[in-house]
Amino acid sequence: MSTRCQLRFVRTLEEGRTADPTEPVAQVYTHSDGYPEGVLGRLHQLKQLLEATRSVRGPAYAAAQYLFLEKLTSISLYLDPDRGPERRLDAASPADVCDPARMSHLSQPLFLLGHGVEDPRVGIHGDEEYLYVVAIPEYSLEQVEPPTWEVAVSEPCGFPRWDAQTDAAFSASTWQFEGSLTAAYRKFAETR
């Protein structure tokens, strides 16, 4: 069964205030593996990667890079030599993966589905189990210590759920965690 979620990437507001989920910069939909242990682990990995490579460019870029890493994770299934030929791509390069002629035997490859960029003004679909707010502060080249990313993790289904667009879901959500990504990662992902 899928664990759907939405991640809103926002800017950090004034010091000491939680980021406002109603002023998103970018929003990402994930169809599977949206439980806190997985999402927070991937966000933690993303933060480490972006900081180590000095590639942090704010919330919109982080959302795009999060999607990229998610796609890399799911494409590996189709490149696995142990998979049967009817479920595997015979690819030697990234261009091979993008060649439609090589995919004619695959029915809706997961690496082309399962993630999306959402319009934050619309809200959510209504069938998500978790909502996340990821607040990414400004970075400067002069900083010795990287700034803290803040996250909020909703209660499972702790927000309005219905079949119409749920633009108020982030504002109405109840949060089981609000704090630093590091603390969230320790609480959810490291205890797994």
Biotite code that builds the C-alpha atoms (Angstrom):
import biotite.structure as struc

atoms = struc.array([
    struc.Atom([0.000, 0.000, 0.000], chain_id="A", res_id=1, res_name="MET", atom_name="CA", element="C"),
    struc.Atom([1.249, 3.488, -0.825], chain_id="A", res_id=2, res_name="SER", atom_name="CA", element="C"),
    struc.Atom([1.973, 6.091, 1.831], chain_id="A", res_id=3, res_name="THR", atom_name="CA", element="C"),
    struc.Atom([1.298, 9.348, 0.026], chain_id="A", res_id=4, res_name="ARG", atom_name="CA", element="C"),
    struc.Atom([2.576, 12.695, 1.238], chain_id="A", res_id=5, res_name="CYS", atom_name="CA", element="C"),
    struc.Atom([3.103, 16.318, 0.328], chain_id="A", res_id=6, res_name="GLN", atom_name="CA", element="C"),
    struc.Atom([6.205, 18.330, 1.195], chain_id="A", res_id=7, res_name="LEU", atom_name="CA", element="C"),
    struc.Atom([6.026, 22.107, 1.245], chain_id="A", res_id=8, res_name="ARG", atom_name="CA", element="C"),
    struc.Atom([9.360, 23.837, 0.932], chain_id="A", res_id=9, res_name="PHE", atom_name="CA", element="C"),
    struc.Atom([9.329, 27.317, 2.479], chain_id="A", res_id=10, res_name="VAL", atom_name="CA", element="C"),
    struc.Atom([11.717, 30.073, 3.555], chain_id="A", res_id=11, res_name="ARG", atom_name="CA", element="C"),
    struc.Atom([12.487, 30.471, 7.214], chain_id="A", res_id=12, res_name="THR", atom_name="CA", element="C"),
    struc.Atom([10.718, 33.404, 8.772], chain_id="A", res_id=13, res_name="LEU", atom_name="CA", element="C"),
    struc.Atom([11.964, 35.600, 11.597], chain_id="A", res_id=14, res_name="GLU", atom_name="CA", element="C"),
    struc.Atom([14.141, 33.889, 14.162], chain_id="A", res_id=15, res_name="GLU", atom_name="CA", element="C"),
    struc.Atom([12.158, 31.939, 16.716], chain_id="A", res_id=16, res_name="GLY", atom_name="CA", element="C"),
    struc.Atom([9.097, 31.590, 14.497], chain_id="A", res_id=17, res_name="ARG", atom_name="CA", element="C"),
    struc.Atom([8.035, 28.462, 12.699], chain_id="A", res_id=18, res_name="THR", atom_name="CA", element="C"),
    struc.Atom([7.866, 28.774, 8.926], chain_id="A", res_id=19, res_name="ALA", atom_name="CA", element="C"),
    struc.Atom([4.447, 29.637, 7.579], chain_id="A", res_id=20, res_name="ASP", atom_name="CA", element="C"),
    struc.Atom([3.131, 26.702, 5.495], chain_id="A", res_id=21, res_name="PRO", atom_name="CA", element="C"),
    struc.Atom([0.619, 28.991, 3.815], chain_id="A", res_id=22, res_name="THR", atom_name="CA", element="C"),
    struc.Atom([3.459, 30.857, 2.044], chain_id="A", res_id=23, res_name="GLU", atom_name="CA", element="C"),
    struc.Atom([5.148, 27.980, 0.197], chain_id="A", res_id=24, res_name="PRO", atom_name="CA", element="C"),
    struc.Atom([7.866, 28.327, -2.371], chain_id="A", res_id=25, res_name="VAL", atom_name="CA", element="C"),
    struc.Atom([7.485, 24.812, -3.799], chain_id="A", res_id=26, res_name="ALA", atom_name="CA", element="C"),
    struc.Atom([5.415, 21.723, -3.114], chain_id="A", res_id=27, res_name="GLN", atom_name="CA", element="C"),
    struc.Atom([6.231, 18.102, -3.948], chain_id="A", res_id=28, res_name="VAL", atom_name="CA", element="C"),
    struc.Atom([3.868, 15.112, -4.091], chain_id="A", res_id=29, res_name="TYR", atom_name="CA", element="C"),
    struc.Atom([5.203, 11.648, -3.312], chain_id="A", res_id=30, res_name="THR", atom_name="CA", element="C"),
    struc.Atom([3.030, 8.618, -4.043], chain_id="A", res_id=31, res_name="HIS", atom_name="CA", element="C"),
    struc.Atom([4.937, 6.031, -2.006], chain_id="A", res_id=32, res_name="SER", atom_name="CA", element="C"),
    struc.Atom([7.229, 5.853, 1.031], chain_id="A", res_id=33, res_name="ASP", atom_name="CA", element="C"),
    struc.Atom([5.884, 9.080, 2.525], chain_id="A", res_id=34, res_name="GLY", atom_name="CA", element="C"),
    struc.Atom([6.203, 7.902, 6.128], chain_id="A", res_id=35, res_name="TYR", atom_name="CA", element="C"),
    struc.Atom([8.399, 10.075, 8.411], chain_id="A", res_id=36, res_name="PRO", atom_name="CA", element="C"),
    struc.Atom([11.239, 7.554, 8.696], chain_id="A", res_id=37, res_name="GLU", atom_name="CA", element="C"),
    struc.Atom([11.771, 7.573, 4.936], chain_id="A", res_id=38, res_name="GLY", atom_name="CA", element="C"),
    struc.Atom([11.091, 11.225, 4.125], chain_id="A", res_id=39, res_name="VAL", atom_name="CA", element="C"),
    struc.Atom([13.198, 12.579, 6.981], chain_id="A", res_id=40, res_name="LEU", atom_name="CA", element="C"),
    struc.Atom([16.047, 10.222, 6.107], chain_id="A", res_id=41, res_name="GLY", atom_name="CA", element="C"),
    struc.Atom([16.008, 11.436, 2.514], chain_id="A", res_id=42, res_name="ARG", atom_name="CA", element="C"),
    struc.Atom([15.812, 15.100, 3.591], chain_id="A", res_id=43, res_name="LEU", atom_name="CA", element="C"),
    struc.Atom([18.728, 14.543, 5.962], chain_id="A", res_id=44, res_name="HIS", atom_name="CA", element="C"),
    struc.Atom([20.748, 12.962, 3.149], chain_id="A", res_id=45, res_name="GLN", atom_name="CA", element="C"),
    struc.Atom([19.809, 15.826, 0.817], chain_id="A", res_id=46, res_name="LEU", atom_name="CA", element="C"),
    struc.Atom([20.911, 18.484, 3.320], chain_id="A", res_id=47, res_name="LYS", atom_name="CA", element="C"),
    struc.Atom([24.257, 16.743, 3.831], chain_id="A", res_id=48, res_name="GLN", atom_name="CA", element="C"),
    struc.Atom([24.809, 16.412, 0.079], chain_id="A", res_id=49, res_name="LEU", atom_name="CA", element="C"),
    struc.Atom([23.887, 20.014, -0.703], chain_id="A", res_id=50, res_name="LEU", atom_name="CA", element="C"),
    struc.Atom([26.059, 21.398, 2.084], chain_id="A", res_id=51, res_name="GLU", atom_name="CA", element="C"),
    struc.Atom([29.053, 19.184, 1.257], chain_id="A", res_id=52, res_name="ALA", atom_name="CA", element="C"),
    struc.Atom([28.911, 20.292, -2.373], chain_id="A", res_id=53, res_name="THR", atom_name="CA", element="C"),
    struc.Atom([28.007, 23.902, -1.534], chain_id="A", res_id=54, res_name="ARG", atom_name="CA", element="C"),
    struc.Atom([24.896, 23.505, -3.692], chain_id="A", res_id=55, res_name="SER", atom_name="CA", element="C"),
    struc.Atom([22.235, 24.933, -1.377], chain_id="A", res_id=56, res_name="VAL", atom_name="CA", element="C"),
    struc.Atom([20.203, 27.473, -3.320], chain_id="A", res_id=57, res_name="ARG", atom_name="CA", element="C"),
    struc.Atom([17.037, 27.795, -1.259], chain_id="A", res_id=58, res_name="GLY", atom_name="CA", element="C"),
    struc.Atom([13.676, 26.056, -1.033], chain_id="A", res_id=59, res_name="PRO", atom_name="CA", element="C"),
    struc.Atom([12.791, 25.858, -4.735], chain_id="A", res_id=60, res_name="ALA", atom_name="CA", element="C"),
    struc.Atom([16.121, 24.271, -5.654], chain_id="A", res_id=61, res_name="TYR", atom_name="CA", element="C"),
    struc.Atom([15.925, 21.924, -2.674], chain_id="A", res_id=62, res_name="ALA", atom_name="CA", element="C"),
    struc.Atom([12.496, 20.754, -3.842], chain_id="A", res_id=63, res_name="ALA", atom_name="CA", element="C"),
    struc.Atom([13.869, 20.061, -7.337], chain_id="A", res_id=64, res_name="ALA", atom_name="CA", element="C"),
    struc.Atom([16.896, 18.259, -5.926], chain_id="A", res_id=65, res_name="GLN", atom_name="CA", element="C"),
    struc.Atom([14.668, 16.203, -3.617], chain_id="A", res_id=66, res_name="TYR", atom_name="CA", element="C"),
    struc.Atom([12.676, 15.077, -6.667], chain_id="A", res_id=67, res_name="LEU", atom_name="CA", element="C"),
    struc.Atom([15.880, 14.259, -8.542], chain_id="A", res_id=68, res_name="PHE", atom_name="CA", element="C"),
    struc.Atom([17.156, 12.051, -5.714], chain_id="A", res_id=69, res_name="LEU", atom_name="CA", element="C"),
    struc.Atom([13.762, 10.329, -5.470], chain_id="A", res_id=70, res_name="GLU", atom_name="CA", element="C"),
    struc.Atom([13.870, 9.587, -9.215], chain_id="A", res_id=71, res_name="LYS", atom_name="CA", element="C"),
    struc.Atom([17.428, 8.237, -8.962], chain_id="A", res_id=72, res_name="LEU", atom_name="CA", element="C"),
    struc.Atom([16.287, 5.874, -6.223], chain_id="A", res_id=73, res_name="THR", atom_name="CA", element="C"),
    struc.Atom([13.406, 4.437, -8.253], chain_id="A", res_id=74, res_name="SER", atom_name="CA", element="C"),
    struc.Atom([15.262, 4.177, -11.575], chain_id="A", res_id=75, res_name="ILE", atom_name="CA", element="C"),
    struc.Atom([17.797, 1.793, -10.058], chain_id="A", res_id=76, res_name="SER", atom_name="CA", element="C"),
    struc.Atom([15.082, -0.894, -10.005], chain_id="A", res_id=77, res_name="LEU", atom_name="CA", element="C"),
    struc.Atom([14.930, -0.797, -13.799], chain_id="A", res_id=78, res_name="TYR", atom_name="CA", element="C"),
    struc.Atom([18.687, -1.025, -14.218], chain_id="A", res_id=79, res_name="LEU", atom_name="CA", element="C"),
    struc.Atom([19.123, -3.996, -11.890], chain_id="A", res_id=80, res_name="ASP", atom_name="CA", element="C"),
    struc.Atom([20.685, -6.854, -13.920], chain_id="A", res_id=81, res_name="PRO", atom_name="CA", element="C"),
    struc.Atom([18.944, -9.398, -11.671], chain_id="A", res_id=82, res_name="ASP", atom_name="CA", element="C"),
    struc.Atom([15.478, -8.251, -12.794], chain_id="A", res_id=83, res_name="ARG", atom_name="CA", element="C"),
    struc.Atom([13.825, -10.162, -15.586], chain_id="A", res_id=84, res_name="GLY", atom_name="CA", element="C"),
    struc.Atom([14.260, -8.657, -19.063], chain_id="A", res_id=85, res_name="PRO", atom_name="CA", element="C"),
    struc.Atom([10.552, -7.745, -19.226], chain_id="A", res_id=86, res_name="GLU", atom_name="CA", element="C"),
    struc.Atom([10.996, -5.554, -16.111], chain_id="A", res_id=87, res_name="ARG", atom_name="CA", element="C"),
    struc.Atom([14.450, -4.139, -16.827], chain_id="A", res_id=88, res_name="ARG", atom_name="CA", element="C"),
    struc.Atom([15.868, -1.406, -19.044], chain_id="A", res_id=89, res_name="LEU", atom_name="CA", element="C"),
    struc.Atom([18.892, -2.314, -21.101], chain_id="A", res_id=90, res_name="ASP", atom_name="CA", element="C"),
    struc.Atom([20.605, 1.022, -20.638], chain_id="A", res_id=91, res_name="ALA", atom_name="CA", element="C"),
    struc.Atom([24.229, 1.997, -20.795], chain_id="A", res_id=92, res_name="ALA", atom_name="CA", element="C"),
    struc.Atom([23.747, 5.735, -20.366], chain_id="A", res_id=93, res_name="SER", atom_name="CA", element="C"),
    struc.Atom([21.203, 8.252, -19.062], chain_id="A", res_id=94, res_name="PRO", atom_name="CA", element="C"),
    struc.Atom([20.196, 8.952, -22.673], chain_id="A", res_id=95, res_name="ALA", atom_name="CA", element="C"),
    struc.Atom([19.298, 5.264, -23.058], chain_id="A", res_id=96, res_name="ASP", atom_name="CA", element="C"),
    struc.Atom([16.936, 5.557, -20.090], chain_id="A", res_id=97, res_name="VAL", atom_name="CA", element="C"),
    struc.Atom([15.133, 8.424, -21.836], chain_id="A", res_id=98, res_name="CYS", atom_name="CA", element="C"),
    struc.Atom([14.727, 6.579, -25.140], chain_id="A", res_id=99, res_name="ASP", atom_name="CA", element="C"),
    struc.Atom([11.017, 5.632, -25.479], chain_id="A", res_id=100, res_name="PRO", atom_name="CA", element="C"),
    struc.Atom([11.914, 2.740, -27.803], chain_id="A", res_id=101, res_name="ALA", atom_name="CA", element="C"),
    struc.Atom([13.712, 1.059, -24.883], chain_id="A", res_id=102, res_name="ARG", atom_name="CA", element="C"),
    struc.Atom([10.580, 1.288, -22.713], chain_id="A", res_id=103, res_name="MET", atom_name="CA", element="C"),
    struc.Atom([7.957, -0.246, -24.966], chain_id="A", res_id=104, res_name="SER", atom_name="CA", element="C"),
    struc.Atom([7.915, -3.415, -22.827], chain_id="A", res_id=105, res_name="HIS", atom_name="CA", element="C"),
    struc.Atom([7.338, -1.489, -19.584], chain_id="A", res_id=106, res_name="LEU", atom_name="CA", element="C"),
    struc.Atom([3.919, -0.469, -18.373], chain_id="A", res_id=107, res_name="SER", atom_name="CA", element="C"),
    struc.Atom([4.098, 2.914, -16.645], chain_id="A", res_id=108, res_name="GLN", atom_name="CA", element="C"),
    struc.Atom([7.643, 2.876, -15.250], chain_id="A", res_id=109, res_name="PRO", atom_name="CA", element="C"),
    struc.Atom([7.698, 4.040, -11.640], chain_id="A", res_id=110, res_name="LEU", atom_name="CA", element="C"),
    struc.Atom([10.597, 6.402, -12.261], chain_id="A", res_id=111, res_name="PHE", atom_name="CA", element="C"),
    struc.Atom([8.293, 8.422, -14.551], chain_id="A", res_id=112, res_name="LEU", atom_name="CA", element="C"),
    struc.Atom([5.471, 8.407, -12.029], chain_id="A", res_id=113, res_name="LEU", atom_name="CA", element="C"),
    struc.Atom([5.151, 8.633, -8.277], chain_id="A", res_id=114, res_name="GLY", atom_name="CA", element="C"),
    struc.Atom([6.392, 12.183, -7.767], chain_id="A", res_id=115, res_name="HIS", atom_name="CA", element="C"),
    struc.Atom([5.158, 15.540, -8.878], chain_id="A", res_id=116, res_name="GLY", atom_name="CA", element="C"),
    struc.Atom([5.479, 19.250, -8.501], chain_id="A", res_id=117, res_name="VAL", atom_name="CA", element="C"),
    struc.Atom([2.229, 20.583, -7.123], chain_id="A", res_id=118, res_name="GLU", atom_name="CA", element="C"),
    struc.Atom([0.643, 23.994, -7.261], chain_id="A", res_id=119, res_name="ASP", atom_name="CA", element="C"),
    struc.Atom([0.878, 25.114, -3.611], chain_id="A", res_id=120, res_name="PRO", atom_name="CA", element="C"),
    struc.Atom([-2.166, 27.366, -4.046], chain_id="A", res_id=121, res_name="ARG", atom_name="CA", element="C"),
    struc.Atom([-4.334, 24.300, -4.650], chain_id="A", res_id=122, res_name="VAL", atom_name="CA", element="C"),
    struc.Atom([-3.353, 22.403, -1.507], chain_id="A", res_id=123, res_name="GLY", atom_name="CA", element="C"),
    struc.Atom([-3.355, 18.617, -1.627], chain_id="A", res_id=124, res_name="ILE", atom_name="CA", element="C"),
    struc.Atom([-5.317, 15.842, -3.328], chain_id="A", res_id=125, res_name="HIS", atom_name="CA", element="C"),
    struc.Atom([-6.921, 14.622, -0.130], chain_id="A", res_id=126, res_name="GLY", atom_name="CA", element="C"),
    struc.Atom([-5.592, 11.052, -0.016], chain_id="A", res_id=127, res_name="ASP", atom_name="CA", element="C"),
    struc.Atom([-2.202, 11.822, 1.540], chain_id="A", res_id=128, res_name="GLU", atom_name="CA", element="C"),
    struc.Atom([-1.278, 10.362, 4.899], chain_id="A", res_id=129, res_name="GLU", atom_name="CA", element="C"),
    struc.Atom([1.400, 12.889, 5.868], chain_id="A", res_id=130, res_name="TYR", atom_name="CA", element="C"),
    struc.Atom([2.172, 16.535, 5.278], chain_id="A", res_id=131, res_name="LEU", atom_name="CA", element="C"),
    struc.Atom([5.615, 18.054, 5.766], chain_id="A", res_id=132, res_name="TYR", atom_name="CA", element="C"),
    struc.Atom([6.852, 21.610, 5.908], chain_id="A", res_id=133, res_name="VAL", atom_name="CA", element="C"),
    struc.Atom([10.557, 22.013, 5.178], chain_id="A", res_id=134, res_name="VAL", atom_name="CA", element="C"),
    struc.Atom([11.954, 25.457, 6.040], chain_id="A", res_id=135, res_name="ALA", atom_name="CA", element="C"),
    struc.Atom([15.290, 26.221, 4.400], chain_id="A", res_id=136, res_name="ILE", atom_name="CA", element="C"),
    struc.Atom([17.036, 29.391, 5.571], chain_id="A", res_id=137, res_name="PRO", atom_name="CA", element="C"),
    struc.Atom([19.334, 31.640, 3.597], chain_id="A", res_id=138, res_name="GLU", atom_name="CA", element="C"),
    struc.Atom([22.918, 30.407, 3.224], chain_id="A", res_id=139, res_name="TYR", atom_name="CA", element="C"),
    struc.Atom([25.983, 32.577, 2.762], chain_id="A", res_id=140, res_name="SER", atom_name="CA", element="C"),
    struc.Atom([29.474, 31.614, 1.704], chain_id="A", res_id=141, res_name="LEU", atom_name="CA", element="C"),
    struc.Atom([30.935, 33.224, 4.823], chain_id="A", res_id=142, res_name="GLU", atom_name="CA", element="C"),
    struc.Atom([29.072, 30.941, 7.238], chain_id="A", res_id=143, res_name="GLN", atom_name="CA", element="C"),
    struc.Atom([31.238, 28.587, 9.238], chain_id="A", res_id=144, res_name="VAL", atom_name="CA", element="C"),
    struc.Atom([28.366, 26.453, 10.495], chain_id="A", res_id=145, res_name="GLU", atom_name="CA", element="C"),
    struc.Atom([25.518, 25.608, 8.128], chain_id="A", res_id=146, res_name="PRO", atom_name="CA", element="C"),
    struc.Atom([22.117, 26.913, 9.195], chain_id="A", res_id=147, res_name="PRO", atom_name="CA", element="C"),
    struc.Atom([19.450, 24.647, 10.593], chain_id="A", res_id=148, res_name="THR", atom_name="CA", element="C"),
    struc.Atom([16.662, 23.317, 8.411], chain_id="A", res_id=149, res_name="TRP", atom_name="CA", element="C"),
    struc.Atom([13.365, 23.253, 10.285], chain_id="A", res_id=150, res_name="GLU", atom_name="CA", element="C"),
    struc.Atom([10.643, 20.695, 9.614], chain_id="A", res_id=151, res_name="VAL", atom_name="CA", element="C"),
    struc.Atom([7.084, 20.034, 10.662], chain_id="A", res_id=152, res_name="ALA", atom_name="CA", element="C"),
    struc.Atom([5.609, 16.531, 10.389], chain_id="A", res_id=153, res_name="VAL", atom_name="CA", element="C"),
    struc.Atom([1.851, 16.130, 10.519], chain_id="A", res_id=154, res_name="SER", atom_name="CA", element="C"),
    struc.Atom([0.019, 13.551, 12.537], chain_id="A", res_id=155, res_name="GLU", atom_name="CA", element="C"),
    struc.Atom([-0.988, 10.662, 10.246], chain_id="A", res_id=156, res_name="PRO", atom_name="CA", element="C"),
    struc.Atom([-4.076, 11.977, 8.461], chain_id="A", res_id=157, res_name="CYS", atom_name="CA", element="C"),
    struc.Atom([-4.098, 14.886, 10.934], chain_id="A", res_id=158, res_name="GLY", atom_name="CA", element="C"),
    struc.Atom([-5.644, 17.327, 8.479], chain_id="A", res_id=159, res_name="PHE", atom_name="CA", element="C"),
    struc.Atom([-8.844, 17.689, 6.424], chain_id="A", res_id=160, res_name="PRO", atom_name="CA", element="C"),
    struc.Atom([-9.283, 14.817, 3.978], chain_id="A", res_id=161, res_name="ARG", atom_name="CA", element="C"),
    struc.Atom([-11.873, 14.853, 1.254], chain_id="A", res_id=162, res_name="TRP", atom_name="CA", element="C"),
    struc.Atom([-12.100, 14.382, -2.478], chain_id="A", res_id=163, res_name="ASP", atom_name="CA", element="C"),
    struc.Atom([-12.032, 18.076, -3.352], chain_id="A", res_id=164, res_name="ALA", atom_name="CA", element="C"),
    struc.Atom([-8.921, 20.245, -3.379], chain_id="A", res_id=165, res_name="GLN", atom_name="CA", element="C"),
    struc.Atom([-7.796, 20.783, 0.178], chain_id="A", res_id=166, res_name="THR", atom_name="CA", element="C"),
    struc.Atom([-6.162, 24.172, 0.170], chain_id="A", res_id=167, res_name="ASP", atom_name="CA", element="C"),
    struc.Atom([-6.534, 24.571, 3.936], chain_id="A", res_id=168, res_name="ALA", atom_name="CA", element="C"),
    struc.Atom([-4.906, 21.253, 4.861], chain_id="A", res_id=169, res_name="ALA", atom_name="CA", element="C"),
    struc.Atom([-1.514, 22.697, 5.845], chain_id="A", res_id=170, res_name="PHE", atom_name="CA", element="C"),
    struc.Atom([-3.090, 25.421, 7.967], chain_id="A", res_id=171, res_name="SER", atom_name="CA", element="C"),
    struc.Atom([-5.526, 23.034, 9.653], chain_id="A", res_id=172, res_name="ALA", atom_name="CA", element="C"),
    struc.Atom([-3.026, 20.226, 10.192], chain_id="A", res_id=173, res_name="SER", atom_name="CA", element="C"),
    struc.Atom([-2.052, 18.956, 13.613], chain_id="A", res_id=174, res_name="THR", atom_name="CA", element="C"),
    struc.Atom([1.699, 18.450, 13.888], chain_id="A", res_id=175, res_name="TRP", atom_name="CA", element="C"),
    struc.Atom([3.374, 15.597, 15.727], chain_id="A", res_id=176, res_name="GLN", atom_name="CA", element="C"),
    struc.Atom([6.773, 17.251, 15.359], chain_id="A", res_id=177, res_name="PHE", atom_name="CA", element="C"),
    struc.Atom([8.061, 20.781, 14.776], chain_id="A", res_id=178, res_name="GLU", atom_name="CA", element="C"),
    struc.Atom([11.754, 21.499, 15.080], chain_id="A", res_id=179, res_name="GLY", atom_name="CA", element="C"),
    struc.Atom([15.121, 20.970, 13.453], chain_id="A", res_id=180, res_name="SER", atom_name="CA", element="C"),
    struc.Atom([15.602, 18.411, 10.705], chain_id="A", res_id=181, res_name="LEU", atom_name="CA", element="C"),
    struc.Atom([18.410, 16.888, 12.767], chain_id="A", res_id=182, res_name="THR", atom_name="CA", element="C"),
    struc.Atom([16.115, 16.354, 15.767], chain_id="A", res_id=183, res_name="ALA", atom_name="CA", element="C"),
    struc.Atom([13.349, 14.976, 13.531], chain_id="A", res_id=184, res_name="ALA", atom_name="CA", element="C"),
    struc.Atom([15.797, 12.617, 11.850], chain_id="A", res_id=185, res_name="TYR", atom_name="CA", element="C"),
    struc.Atom([16.993, 11.361, 15.232], chain_id="A", res_id=186, res_name="ARG", atom_name="CA", element="C"),
    struc.Atom([13.447, 10.895, 16.473], chain_id="A", res_id=187, res_name="LYS", atom_name="CA", element="C"),
    struc.Atom([12.025, 9.097, 13.432], chain_id="A", res_id=188, res_name="PHE", atom_name="CA", element="C"),
    struc.Atom([14.698, 7.803, 11.077], chain_id="A", res_id=189, res_name="ALA", atom_name="CA", element="C"),
    struc.Atom([17.558, 6.768, 13.342], chain_id="A", res_id=190, res_name="GLU", atom_name="CA", element="C"),
    struc.Atom([15.262, 4.738, 15.607], chain_id="A", res_id=191, res_name="THR", atom_name="CA", element="C"),
    struc.Atom([14.032, 2.627, 12.721], chain_id="A", res_id=192, res_name="ARG", atom_name="CA", element="C"),
])
